[in-house]
Amino acid sequence: MVELKEPKSKFIKLRCTECKNEQVVFGKCSTEVKCLVCGNTLCYPSGGKSKVKARILEVLE
């Protein structure tokens, strides 16, 4: 029997600080993620986990 490992990466629900739009992003983004409404930067890559510049509402599993 092979035991499967669960992924350590998660999705994060963020709220933009400018327009209060809520958006779901991947916790380890590879490109800069911008708000779909106003274009404000929500998070950017840092080699591993994302550097988040918006408010984190919840971590989705």
PQR file of N, CA, C, O and H, with PARSE charges and radii, in Angstrom:
ATOM      1  N   MET A   1       0.835  -1.177   0.000 -0.4000 1.5000
ATOM      2  CA  MET A   1       0.000   0.000   0.000 -0.0000 2.0000
ATOM      3  C   MET A   1       0.889   1.252   0.000  0.5500 1.7000
ATOM      4  O   MET A   1       1.802   1.373   0.817 -0.5500 1.4000
ATOM      5  N   VAL A   2       0.611   2.180  -0.923 -0.4000 1.5000
ATOM      6  CA  VAL A   2       1.386   3.404  -1.051 -0.0000 2.0000
ATOM      7  C   VAL A   2       0.643   4.538  -0.344  0.5500 1.7000
ATOM      8  O   VAL A   2      -0.548   4.754  -0.569 -0.5500 1.4000
ATOM      9  H   VAL A   2      -0.131   2.082  -1.587  0.4000 1.0000
ATOM     10  N   GLU A   3       1.366   5.252   0.512 -0.4000 1.5000
ATOM     11  CA  GLU A   3       0.765   6.366   1.236 -0.0000 2.0000
ATOM     12  C   GLU A   3       0.971   7.652   0.449  0.5500 1.7000
ATOM     13  O   GLU A   3       2.104   7.998   0.113 -0.5500 1.4000
ATOM     14  H   GLU A   3       2.333   5.077   0.695  0.4000 1.0000
ATOM     15  N   LEU A   4      -0.113   8.365   0.154 -0.4000 1.5000
ATOM     16  CA  LEU A   4      -0.026   9.606  -0.610 -0.0000 2.0000
ATOM     17  C   LEU A   4       0.178  10.787   0.321  0.5500 1.7000
ATOM     18  O   LEU A   4      -0.431  10.859   1.388 -0.5500 1.4000
ATOM     19  H   LEU A   4      -1.033   8.084   0.427  0.4000 1.0000
ATOM     20  N   LYS A   5       1.040  11.714  -0.087 -0.4000 1.5000
ATOM     21  CA  LYS A   5       1.295  12.907   0.703 -0.0000 2.0000
ATOM     22  C   LYS A   5       0.331  14.014   0.282  0.5500 1.7000
ATOM     23  O   LYS A   5      -0.004  14.141  -0.896 -0.5500 1.4000
ATOM     24  H   LYS A   5       1.535  11.655  -0.953  0.4000 1.0000
ATOM     25  N   GLU A   6      -0.106  14.803   1.241 -0.4000 1.5000
ATOM     26  CA  GLU A   6      -0.957  15.941   0.929 -0.0000 2.0000
ATOM     27  C   GLU A   6      -0.079  17.121   0.520  0.5500 1.7000
ATOM     28  O   GLU A   6       1.016  17.297   1.054 -0.5500 1.4000
ATOM     29  H   GLU A   6       0.166  14.700   2.198  0.4000 1.0000
ATOM     30  N   PRO A   7      -0.559  17.929  -0.427 -0.5600 1.5000
ATOM     31  CA  PRO A   7       0.231  19.101  -0.833  0.2800 2.0000
ATOM     32  C   PRO A   7       0.310  20.124   0.284  0.5500 1.7000
ATOM     33  O   PRO A   7      -0.634  20.280   1.058 -0.5500 1.4000
ATOM     34  N   LYS A   8       1.438  20.824   0.371 -0.4000 1.5000
ATOM     35  CA  LYS A   8       1.627  21.836   1.407 -0.0000 2.0000
ATOM     36  C   LYS A   8       1.164  23.209   0.945  0.5500 1.7000
ATOM     37  O   LYS A   8       0.989  24.114   1.762 -0.5500 1.4000
ATOM     38  H   LYS A   8       2.205  20.697  -0.257  0.4000 1.0000
ATOM     39  N   SER A   9       0.965  23.370  -0.357 -0.4000 1.5000
ATOM     40  CA  SER A   9       0.533  24.657  -0.885 -0.0000 2.0000
ATOM     41  C   SER A   9      -0.986  24.786  -0.782  0.5500 1.7000
ATOM     42  O   SER A   9      -1.712  23.796  -0.872 -0.5500 1.4000
ATOM     43  H   SER A   9       1.107  22.635  -1.020  0.4000 1.0000
ATOM     44  N   LYS A  10      -1.450  26.016  -0.593 -0.4000 1.5000
ATOM     45  CA  LYS A  10      -2.868  26.260  -0.414 -0.0000 2.0000
ATOM     46  C   LYS A  10      -3.298  27.483  -1.213  0.5500 1.7000
ATOM     47  O   LYS A  10      -2.464  28.248  -1.698 -0.5500 1.4000
ATOM     48  H   LYS A  10      -0.860  26.820  -0.520  0.4000 1.0000
ATOM     49  N   PHE A  11      -4.605  27.656  -1.344 -0.4000 1.5000
ATOM     50  CA  PHE A  11      -5.165  28.848  -1.951 -0.0000 2.0000
ATOM     51  C   PHE A  11      -5.510  29.836  -0.844  0.5500 1.7000
ATOM     52  O   PHE A  11      -5.857  29.437   0.267 -0.5500 1.4000
ATOM     53  H   PHE A  11      -5.283  27.035  -0.951  0.4000 1.0000
ATOM     54  N   ILE A  12      -5.413  31.128  -1.153 -0.4000 1.5000
ATOM     55  CA  ILE A  12      -5.634  32.180  -0.165 -0.0000 2.0000
ATOM     56  C   ILE A  12      -6.668  33.162  -0.717  0.5500 1.7000
ATOM     57  O   ILE A  12      -6.582  33.583  -1.871 -0.5500 1.4000
ATOM     58  H   ILE A  12      -5.131  31.452  -2.057  0.4000 1.0000
ATOM     59  N   LYS A  13      -7.641  33.519   0.113 -0.4000 1.5000
ATOM     60  CA  LYS A  13      -8.604  34.552  -0.272 -0.0000 2.0000
ATOM     61  C   LYS A  13      -8.104  35.883   0.261  0.5500 1.7000
ATOM     62  O   LYS A  13      -7.901  36.046   1.464 -0.5500 1.4000
ATOM     63  H   LYS A  13      -7.711  33.177   1.050  0.4000 1.0000
ATOM     64  N   LEU A  14      -7.907  36.845  -0.656 -0.4000 1.5000
ATOM     65  CA  LEU A  14      -7.367  38.158  -0.305 -0.0000 2.0000
ATOM     66  C   LEU A  14      -8.393  39.248  -0.550  0.5500 1.7000
ATOM     67  O   LEU A  14      -9.306  39.076  -1.358 -0.5500 1.4000
ATOM     68  H   LEU A  14      -8.072  36.712  -1.633  0.4000 1.0000
ATOM     69  N   ARG A  15      -8.247  40.379   0.150 -0.4000 1.5000
ATOM     70  CA  ARG A  15      -9.071  41.566  -0.094 -0.0000 2.0000
ATOM     71  C   ARG A  15      -8.143  42.710  -0.477  0.5500 1.7000
ATOM     72  O   ARG A  15      -7.195  43.025   0.241 -0.5500 1.4000
ATOM     73  H   ARG A  15      -7.506  40.518   0.806  0.4000 1.0000
ATOM     74  N   CYS A  16      -8.429  43.323  -1.610 -0.4000 1.5000
ATOM     75  CA  CYS A  16      -7.634  44.446  -2.093 -0.0000 2.0000
ATOM     76  C   CYS A  16      -7.765  45.617  -1.125  0.5500 1.7000
ATOM     77  O   CYS A  16      -8.860  45.904  -0.640 -0.5500 1.4000
ATOM     78  H   CYS A  16      -9.200  43.067  -2.194  0.4000 1.0000
ATOM     79  N   THR A  17      -6.649  46.294  -0.842 -0.4000 1.5000
ATOM     80  CA  THR A  17      -6.670  47.418   0.088 -0.0000 2.0000
ATOM     81  C   THR A  17      -7.241  48.682  -0.551  0.5500 1.7000
ATOM     82  O   THR A  17      -7.665  49.594   0.159 -0.5500 1.4000
ATOM     83  H   THR A  17      -5.760  46.061  -1.236  0.4000 1.0000
ATOM     84  N   GLU A  18      -7.255  48.747  -1.871 -0.4000 1.5000
ATOM     85  CA  GLU A  18      -7.756  49.933  -2.581 -0.0000 2.0000
ATOM     86  C   GLU A  18      -9.270  49.886  -2.781  0.5500 1.7000
ATOM     87  O   GLU A  18      -9.978  50.802  -2.364 -0.5500 1.4000
ATOM     88  H   GLU A  18      -6.910  48.007  -2.448  0.4000 1.0000
ATOM     89  N   CYS A  19      -9.773  48.818  -3.421 -0.4000 1.5000
ATOM     90  CA  CYS A  19     -11.183  48.773  -3.826 -0.0000 2.0000
ATOM     91  C   CYS A  19     -12.015  47.745  -3.059  0.5500 1.7000
ATOM     92  O   CYS A  19     -13.212  47.619  -3.317 -0.5500 1.4000
ATOM     93  H   CYS A  19      -9.198  48.073  -3.760  0.4000 1.0000
ATOM     94  N   LYS A  20     -11.411  47.005  -2.121 -0.4000 1.5000
ATOM     95  CA  LYS A  20     -12.095  46.006  -1.284 -0.0000 2.0000
ATOM     96  C   LYS A  20     -12.616  44.801  -2.073  0.5500 1.7000
ATOM     97  O   LYS A  20     -13.490  44.081  -1.590 -0.5500 1.4000
ATOM     98  H   LYS A  20     -10.438  47.106  -1.912  0.4000 1.0000
ATOM     99  N   ASN A  21     -12.093  44.578  -3.273 -0.4000 1.5000
ATOM    100  CA  ASN A  21     -12.460  43.406  -4.063 -0.0000 2.0000
ATOM    101  C   ASN A  21     -11.831  42.158  -3.448  0.5500 1.7000
ATOM    102  O   ASN A  21     -10.671  42.189  -3.037 -0.5500 1.4000
ATOM    103  H   ASN A  21     -11.383  45.163  -3.666  0.4000 1.0000
ATOM    104  N   GLU A  22     -12.589  41.055  -3.382 -0.4000 1.5000
ATOM    105  CA  GLU A  22     -12.067  39.793  -2.854 -0.0000 2.0000
ATOM    106  C   GLU A  22     -11.651  38.905  -4.015  0.5500 1.7000
ATOM    107  O   GLU A  22     -12.359  38.794  -5.016 -0.5500 1.4000
ATOM    108  H   GLU A  22     -13.531  41.030  -3.716  0.4000 1.0000
ATOM    109  N   GLN A  23     -10.484  38.272  -3.866 -0.4000 1.5000
ATOM    110  CA  GLN A  23      -9.928  37.464  -4.942 -0.0000 2.0000
ATOM    111  C   GLN A  23      -9.198  36.275  -4.347  0.5500 1.7000
ATOM    112  O   GLN A  23      -8.554  36.401  -3.306 -0.5500 1.4000
ATOM    113  H   GLN A  23      -9.908  38.362  -3.053  0.4000 1.0000
ATOM    114  N   VAL A  24      -9.290  35.113  -4.999 -0.4000 1.5000
ATOM    115  CA  VAL A  24      -8.600  33.903  -4.553 -0.0000 2.0000
ATOM    116  C   VAL A  24      -7.336  33.733  -5.391  0.5500 1.7000
ATOM    117  O   VAL A  24      -7.386  33.764  -6.621 -0.5500 1.4000
ATOM    118  H   VAL A  24      -9.814  35.010  -5.845  0.4000 1.0000
ATOM    119  N   VAL A  25      -6.196  33.552  -4.708 -0.4000 1.5000
ATOM    120  CA  VAL A  25      -4.913  33.372  -5.388 -0.0000 2.0000
ATOM    121  C   VAL A  25      -4.217  32.135  -4.832  0.5500 1.7000
ATOM    122  O   VAL A  25      -4.558  31.651  -3.752 -0.5500 1.4000
ATOM    123  H   VAL A  25      -6.156  33.526  -3.709  0.4000 1.0000
ATOM    124  N   PHE A  26      -3.236  31.630  -5.582 -0.4000 1.5000
ATOM    125  CA  PHE A  26      -2.449  30.485  -5.154 -0.0000 2.0000
ATOM    126  C   PHE A  26      -1.362  30.962  -4.203  0.5500 1.7000
ATOM    127  O   PHE A  26      -0.776  32.024  -4.416 -0.5500 1.4000
ATOM    128  H   PHE A  26      -2.959  32.023  -6.459  0.4000 1.0000
ATOM    129  N   GLY A  27      -1.089  30.201  -3.169 -0.4000 1.5000
ATOM    130  CA  GLY A  27      -0.141  30.592  -2.135 -0.0000 2.0000
ATOM    131  C   GLY A  27       1.300  30.675  -2.586  0.5500 1.7000
ATOM    132  O   GLY A  27       2.120  31.305  -1.918 -0.5500 1.4000
ATOM    133  H   GLY A  27      -1.564  29.338  -2.995  0.4000 1.0000
ATOM    134  N   LYS A  28       1.629  30.047  -3.713 -0.4000 1.5000
ATOM    135  CA  LYS A  28       2.992  30.089  -4.246 -0.0000 2.0000
ATOM    136  C   LYS A  28       2.934  30.572  -5.693  0.5500 1.7000
ATOM    137  O   LYS A  28       3.138  29.798  -6.628 -0.5500 1.4000
ATOM    138  H   LYS A  28       0.963  29.535  -4.255  0.4000 1.0000
ATOM    139  N   CYS A  29       2.654  31.857  -5.862 -0.4000 1.5000
ATOM    140  CA  CYS A  29       2.503  32.404  -7.211 -0.0000 2.0000
ATOM    141  C   CYS A  29       3.870  32.527  -7.892  0.5500 1.7000
ATOM    142  O   CYS A  29       4.889  32.723  -7.229 -0.5500 1.4000
ATOM    143  H   CYS A  29       2.489  32.486  -5.102  0.4000 1.0000
ATOM    144  N   SER A  30       3.876  32.412  -9.202 -0.4000 1.5000
ATOM    145  CA  SER A  30       5.123  32.519  -9.962 -0.0000 2.0000
ATOM    146  C   SER A  30       5.203  33.842 -10.713  0.5500 1.7000
ATOM    147  O   SER A  30       6.254  34.178 -11.260 -0.5500 1.4000
ATOM    148  H   SER A  30       3.048  32.253  -9.740  0.4000 1.0000
ATOM    149  N   THR A  31       4.109  34.596 -10.746 -0.4000 1.5000
ATOM    150  CA  THR A  31       4.090  35.925 -11.355 -0.0000 2.0000
ATOM    151  C   THR A  31       3.362  36.885 -10.417  0.5500 1.7000
ATOM    152  O   THR A  31       2.664  36.459  -9.497 -0.5500 1.4000
ATOM    153  H   THR A  31       3.255  34.324 -10.302  0.4000 1.0000
ATOM    154  N   GLU A  32       3.529  38.162 -10.655 -0.4000 1.5000
ATOM    155  CA  GLU A  32       2.857  39.182  -9.842 -0.0000 2.0000
ATOM    156  C   GLU A  32       1.351  39.110 -10.094  0.5500 1.7000
ATOM    157  O   GLU A  32       0.915  39.084 -11.245 -0.5500 1.4000
ATOM    158  H   GLU A  32       4.096  38.508 -11.402  0.4000 1.0000
ATOM    159  N   VAL A  33       0.558  39.078  -9.023 -0.4000 1.5000
ATOM    160  CA  VAL A  33      -0.897  39.000  -9.134 -0.0000 2.0000
ATOM    161  C   VAL A  33      -1.488  40.372  -8.842  0.5500 1.7000
ATOM    162  O   VAL A  33      -1.223  40.970  -7.799 -0.5500 1.4000
ATOM    163  H   VAL A  33       0.912  39.099  -8.089  0.4000 1.0000
ATOM    164  N   LYS A  34      -2.299  40.864  -9.788 -0.4000 1.5000
ATOM    165  CA  LYS A  34      -2.925  42.177  -9.637 -0.0000 2.0000
ATOM    166  C   LYS A  34      -4.429  42.016  -9.437  0.5500 1.7000
ATOM    167  O   LYS A  34      -5.024  41.019  -9.846 -0.5500 1.4000
ATOM    168  H   LYS A  34      -2.513  40.378 -10.635  0.4000 1.0000
ATOM    169  N   CYS A  35      -5.031  43.023  -8.798 -0.4000 1.5000
ATOM    170  CA  CYS A  35      -6.472  43.044  -8.587 -0.0000 2.0000
ATOM    171  C   CYS A  35      -7.169  43.126  -9.941  0.5500 1.7000
ATOM    172  O   CYS A  35      -6.737  43.867 -10.824 -0.5500 1.4000
ATOM    173  H   CYS A  35      -4.548  43.833  -8.466  0.4000 1.0000
ATOM    174  N   LEU A  36      -8.241  42.368 -10.102 -0.4000 1.5000
ATOM    175  CA  LEU A  36      -8.961  42.360 -11.370 -0.0000 2.0000
ATOM    176  C   LEU A  36      -9.765  43.637 -11.590  0.5500 1.7000
ATOM    177  O   LEU A  36     -10.115  43.956 -12.726 -0.5500 1.4000
ATOM    178  H   LEU A  36      -8.592  41.765  -9.385  0.4000 1.0000
ATOM    179  N   VAL A  37     -10.061  44.371 -10.524 -0.4000 1.5000
ATOM    180  CA  VAL A  37     -10.872  45.575 -10.633 -0.0000 2.0000
ATOM    181  C   VAL A  37     -10.021  46.825 -10.828  0.5500 1.7000
ATOM    182  O   VAL A  37     -10.215  47.559 -11.797 -0.5500 1.4000
ATOM    183  H   VAL A  37      -9.776  44.112  -9.601  0.4000 1.0000
ATOM    184  N   CYS A  38      -9.070  47.079  -9.907 -0.4000 1.5000
ATOM    185  CA  CYS A  38      -8.320  48.338  -9.936 -0.0000 2.0000
ATOM    186  C   CYS A  38      -6.869  48.192 -10.399  0.5500 1.7000
ATOM    187  O   CYS A  38      -6.226  49.200 -10.694 -0.5500 1.4000
ATOM    188  H   CYS A  38      -8.912  46.483  -9.119  0.4000 1.0000
ATOM    189  N   GLY A  39      -6.333  46.969 -10.473 -0.4000 1.5000
ATOM    190  CA  GLY A  39      -4.968  46.771 -10.948 -0.0000 2.0000
ATOM    191  C   GLY A  39      -3.900  46.897  -9.877  0.5500 1.7000
ATOM    192  O   GLY A  39      -2.711  46.857 -10.193 -0.5500 1.4000
ATOM    193  H   GLY A  39      -6.854  46.151 -10.233  0.4000 1.0000
ATOM    194  N   ASN A  40      -4.293  47.049  -8.618 -0.4000 1.5000
ATOM    195  CA  ASN A  40      -3.346  47.127  -7.506 -0.0000 2.0000
ATOM    196  C   ASN A  40      -2.658  45.764  -7.315  0.5500 1.7000
ATOM    197  O   ASN A  40      -3.306  44.730  -7.477 -0.5500 1.4000
ATOM    198  H   ASN A  40      -5.259  47.082  -8.361  0.4000 1.0000
ATOM    199  N   THR A  41      -1.370  45.742  -6.975 -0.4000 1.5000
ATOM    200  CA  THR A  41      -0.645  44.487  -6.763 -0.0000 2.0000
ATOM    201  C   THR A  41      -1.088  43.839  -5.455  0.5500 1.7000
ATOM    202  O   THR A  41      -1.018  44.460  -4.394 -0.5500 1.4000
ATOM    203  H   THR A  41      -0.844  46.582  -6.843  0.4000 1.0000
ATOM    204  N   LEU A  42      -1.547  42.580  -5.536 -0.4000 1.5000
ATOM    205  CA  LEU A  42      -1.991  41.843  -4.349 -0.0000 2.0000
ATOM    206  C   LEU A  42      -0.862  41.023  -3.750  0.5500 1.7000
ATOM    207  O   LEU A  42      -0.682  41.019  -2.532 -0.5500 1.4000
ATOM    208  H   LEU A  42      -1.603  42.076  -6.398  0.4000 1.0000
ATOM    209  N   CYS A  43      -0.096  40.324  -4.589 -0.4000 1.5000
ATOM    210  CA  CYS A  43       1.044  39.546  -4.108 -0.0000 2.0000
ATOM    211  C   CYS A  43       2.041  39.356  -5.241  0.5500 1.7000
ATOM    212  O   CYS A  43       1.706  39.479  -6.419 -0.5500 1.4000
ATOM    213  H   CYS A  43      -0.243  40.327  -5.578  0.4000 1.0000
ATOM    214  N   TYR A  44       3.268  39.053  -4.855 -0.4000 1.5000
ATOM    215  CA  TYR A  44       4.326  38.844  -5.842 -0.0000 2.0000
ATOM    216  C   TYR A  44       5.212  37.693  -5.399  0.5500 1.7000
ATOM    217  O   TYR A  44       5.292  37.394  -4.207 -0.5500 1.4000
ATOM    218  H   TYR A  44       3.540  38.952  -3.898  0.4000 1.0000
ATOM    219  N   PRO A  45       5.890  37.036  -6.360 -0.5600 1.5000
ATOM    220  CA  PRO A  45       6.700  35.859  -6.023  0.2800 2.0000
ATOM    221  C   PRO A  45       7.971  36.238  -5.271  0.5500 1.7000
ATOM    222  O   PRO A  45       8.500  37.340  -5.420 -0.5500 1.4000
ATOM    223  N   SER A  46       8.449  35.287  -4.454 -0.4000 1.5000
ATOM    224  CA  SER A  46       9.694  35.518  -3.705 -0.0000 2.0000
ATOM    225  C   SER A  46      10.537  34.246  -3.656  0.5500 1.7000
ATOM    226  O   SER A  46      11.308  34.045  -2.717 -0.5500 1.4000
ATOM    227  H   SER A  46       8.019  34.392  -4.333  0.4000 1.0000
ATOM    228  N   GLY A  47      10.394  33.396  -4.655 -0.4000 1.5000
ATOM    229  CA  GLY A  47      11.189  32.177  -4.714 -0.0000 2.0000
ATOM    230  C   GLY A  47      10.472  30.974  -4.126  0.5500 1.7000
ATOM    231  O   GLY A  47      10.743  29.845  -4.535 -0.5500 1.4000
ATOM    232  H   GLY A  47       9.768  33.559  -5.418  0.4000 1.0000
ATOM    233  N   GLY A  48       9.589  31.177  -3.205 -0.4000 1.5000
ATOM    234  CA  GLY A  48       8.819  30.097  -2.589 -0.0000 2.0000
ATOM    235  C   GLY A  48       7.395  30.558  -2.402  0.5500 1.7000
ATOM    236  O   GLY A  48       6.629  30.642  -3.362 -0.5500 1.4000
ATOM    237  H   GLY A  48       9.369  32.094  -2.873  0.4000 1.0000
ATOM    238  N   LYS A  49       7.036  30.857  -1.163 -0.4000 1.5000
ATOM    239  CA  LYS A  49       5.705  31.378  -0.893 -0.0000 2.0000
ATOM    240  C   LYS A  49       5.611  32.824  -1.361  0.5500 1.7000
ATOM    241  O   LYS A  49       6.614  33.531  -1.458 -0.5500 1.4000
ATOM    242  H   LYS A  49       7.658  30.789  -0.383  0.4000 1.0000
ATOM    243  N   SER A  50       4.384  33.248  -1.649 -0.4000 1.5000
ATOM    244  CA  SER A  50       4.155  34.608  -2.140 -0.0000 2.0000
ATOM    245  C   SER A  50       4.293  35.634  -1.027  0.5500 1.7000
ATOM    246  O   SER A  50       3.990  35.352   0.132 -0.5500 1.4000
ATOM    247  H   SER A  50       3.569  32.675  -1.570  0.4000 1.0000
ATOM    248  N   LYS A  51       4.752  36.823  -1.386 -0.4000 1.5000
ATOM    249  CA  LYS A  51       4.742  37.962  -0.475 -0.0000 2.0000
ATOM    250  C   LYS A  51       3.411  38.675  -0.693  0.5500 1.7000
ATOM    251  O   LYS A  51       3.154  39.200  -1.776 -0.5500 1.4000
ATOM    252  H   LYS A  51       4.998  37.052  -2.327  0.4000 1.0000
ATOM    253  N   VAL A  52       2.577  38.693   0.323 -0.4000 1.5000
ATOM    254  CA  VAL A  52       1.228  39.226   0.200 -0.0000 2.0000
ATOM    255  C   VAL A  52       1.205  40.685   0.646  0.5500 1.7000
ATOM    256  O   VAL A  52       1.698  41.025   1.721 -0.5500 1.4000
ATOM    257  H   VAL A  52       2.786  38.266   1.203  0.4000 1.0000
ATOM    258  N   LYS A  53       0.623  41.548  -0.198 -0.4000 1.5000
ATOM    259  CA  LYS A  53       0.494  42.968   0.129 -0.0000 2.0000
ATOM    260  C   LYS A  53      -0.953  43.343   0.427  0.5500 1.7000
ATOM    261  O   LYS A  53      -1.225  44.503   0.735 -0.5500 1.4000
ATOM    262  H   LYS A  53       0.222  41.272  -1.072  0.4000 1.0000
ATOM    263  N   ALA A  54      -1.889  42.399   0.345 -0.4000 1.5000
ATOM    264  CA  ALA A  54      -3.302  42.642   0.598 -0.0000 2.0000
ATOM    265  C   ALA A  54      -3.695  41.975   1.915  0.5500 1.7000
ATOM    266  O   ALA A  54      -2.888  41.288   2.540 -0.5500 1.4000
ATOM    267  H   ALA A  54      -1.668  41.456   0.095  0.4000 1.0000
ATOM    268  N   ARG A  55      -4.934  42.186   2.322 -0.4000 1.5000
ATOM    269  CA  ARG A  55      -5.421  41.592   3.562 -0.0000 2.0000
ATOM    270  C   ARG A  55      -5.848  40.147   3.313  0.5500 1.7000
ATOM    271  O   ARG A  55      -6.608  39.875   2.384 -0.5500 1.4000
ATOM    272  H   ARG A  55      -5.589  42.744   1.814  0.4000 1.0000
ATOM    273  N   ILE A  56      -5.362  39.219   4.139 -0.4000 1.5000
ATOM    274  CA  ILE A  56      -5.718  37.809   4.032 -0.0000 2.0000
ATOM    275  C   ILE A  56      -7.021  37.582   4.775  0.5500 1.7000
ATOM    276  O   ILE A  56      -7.112  37.847   5.974 -0.5500 1.4000
ATOM    277  H   ILE A  56      -4.744  39.439   4.894  0.4000 1.0000
ATOM    278  N   LEU A  57      -8.035  37.089   4.063 -0.4000 1.5000
ATOM    279  CA  LEU A  57      -9.324  36.816   4.679 -0.0000 2.0000
ATOM    280  C   LEU A  57      -9.407  35.402   5.215  0.5500 1.7000
ATOM    281  O   LEU A  57      -9.846  35.182   6.344 -0.5500 1.4000
ATOM    282  H   LEU A  57      -7.962  36.874   3.090  0.4000 1.0000
ATOM    283  N   GLU A  58      -8.976  34.425   4.391 -0.4000 1.5000
ATOM    284  CA  GLU A  58      -8.965  33.038   4.860 -0.0000 2.0000
ATOM    285  C   GLU A  58      -8.057  32.201   3.986  0.5500 1.7000
ATOM    286  O   GLU A  58      -7.772  32.546   2.839 -0.5500 1.4000
ATOM    287  H   GLU A  58      -8.619  34.603   3.475  0.4000 1.0000
ATOM    288  N   VAL A  59      -7.607  31.089   4.556 -0.4000 1.5000
ATOM    289  CA  VAL A  59      -6.784  30.119   3.830 -0.0000 2.0000
ATOM    290  C   VAL A  59      -7.675  28.945   3.485  0.5500 1.7000
ATOM    291  O   VAL A  59      -8.222  28.291   4.372 -0.5500 1.4000
ATOM    292  H   VAL A  59      -7.839  30.809   5.488  0.4000 1.0000
ATOM    293  N   LEU A  60      -7.821  28.677   2.198 -0.4000 1.5000
ATOM    294  CA  LEU A  60      -8.692  27.604   1.717 -0.0000 2.0000
ATOM    295  C   LEU A  60      -7.906  26.303   1.633  0.5500 1.7000
ATOM    296  O   LEU A  60      -6.728  26.305   1.277 -0.5500 1.4000
ATOM    297  H   LEU A  60      -7.377  29.208   1.477  0.4000 1.0000
ATOM    298  N   GLU A  61      -8.552  25.207   1.956 -0.4000 1.5000
ATOM    299  CA  GLU A  61      -7.876  23.910   1.914 -0.0000 2.0000
ATOM    300  C   GLU A  61      -8.502  22.992   0.906  0.5500 1.7000
ATOM    301  O   GLU A  61      -8.054  21.857   0.742 -0.5500 1.4000
ATOM    302  H   GLU A  61      -9.510  25.206   2.245  0.4000 1.0000
TER
END
